[in-house]
């Protein structure tokens, strides 16, 4: 850009194309401040009037910097010069409002646009997805098709991304049908998110099938299938796919290594994990990032090597973030190291004071070891900081309807049958040798600890699924928090008793239960 600026300065005559070349150049090189300066100079120039390239680039700068104040000023300039109705300008304007957090303004502007093309719809759908309105993003995809607009690769990619985040398998399957119908299956920009969608919806078989059908696989396709198997705890398959990718001459990227190191962590393969970590720098010439260091700390912590994990954190060339300390805190709970847990929790309280999970985890540890006063102090600290515990909930999809369950939920019309199924399940698992882990019922009195475990949201969803899904059909449950160890044991036994595949997606990963076993190998 220094050379470009020098050429620009030496030009005897400059027109709008010259100015636009400069502002676009600064924008493409992410030199936002310099780009803004050039745009302001364009407005001051008497001999030039901004066009749609100038304005749309300015909107893009505002979107990337989150500068709503400037974005509104540019909006005013576009109206003043009669440019707001032009395709580039209106799409960039919507994108700016979405990325600057003014979602309602973007929606209102979208509704005023006549002759909306596929790009207009895509920008709006991406904005919905960006603001976590995933269900609406899917709806807009179907609205667009009903208006006679043919989706392109960006349309499919956004809709699949939204379906994946909703874990809406039925929705994703319908989108897959449209992809086949319109001939986009060979497009890697569509097939890769299709793999991700099936993986996040708990259908590894379909994810693998899509991957096998791709002819010209790139690193994104490979990473998508590796990530899918990693999320499902299939560490050996992840490593196998990674080695196949290398053998095909595909160079792994940043995300590929995150998936591989995470797989090694969840499988307890510490030495192999360190081998891959070293090869990142020495073979693939890639500088490890925060996520890679987090995986390494998680790997050592899960293996019970807490002091090694602590030393590794101190040796890191980057400042350890909340994911690094959070990995260590979780393993302190698993291995009962309350002294280290207190030290780590204090670090986390400083870094992310509003994260309720850290407070709850430390409080539960105090309660488990009989330190009730200290546990109460943690809860009081939460109140002082204005932090509220996220309520646990689980949901299950049956016949295009989503049913949500909270802990001890009695709001469902089938509540009597659900609780009767839970009583039946309790009798059956006890015959298999189940003994409740009452240490996990930290908020209940001793008398009701075992009973309270049976009213966890994922068990209510499981009972509902057993009652309403056909025999042999897989049961897919989603949970907004980490599933508890006692529920993990019960669901594992239930998969054997009822001969059902049960797939639980919690906040961290998938657990695939079948025949009394879980894909995580009880190492999670």
Helices and strands as residue ranges (DSSP letters): H 2-10, H 16-28, H 32-44, H 52-65, H 68-80, H 87-99, H 103-112, H 118-130, H 134-146, H 153-166, H 169-182, H 188-200, H 204-213, H 219-231, H 235-247, H 254-267, H 270-282, H 290-302, H 306-315, H 322-335, H 338-351, H 356-368, H 372-384, E 393-398, E 401-406, H 415-431, G 438-440, G 446-448, H 449-453, H 457-468, E 475-479, H 485-497, E 502-505, E 510-514, E 517-518
